Amino acid sequence: TYWVPNGRWRVVADAEYGGTWRPQVPMQLDLGAFYDGVRGFAAADVGGGQRLVTRTELRYVAGRPFSLGDLGLALFSDVGRVW
């Protein structure tokens, strides 16, 4: 979901779930997958048959200093688990 309460704040939240049941070939979902995993876990050796990852971002648009571009700040959080 993407929510804009006013002109300066943005809130972005999403949840992704994936899994396999009775696979025909050996496979696993990595917690630190490059595109779909949890940030900071790229070198982790954690994997399983099911994965849930949630992400939340809070963005603040500070403005356009000297009319050169946009300036902003962001806080983010990733939470994930594999089974």
Buried (B, 14 or more C-beta within 10 A) or exposed (E): EEEEEEEEEBEBEEEEEEEBEEEEEEEBBBBBBEEBBBEEBEEBEBBBBBBBBBBBBBBEBEEEEEEEEEEEEEEEEBEBEBE
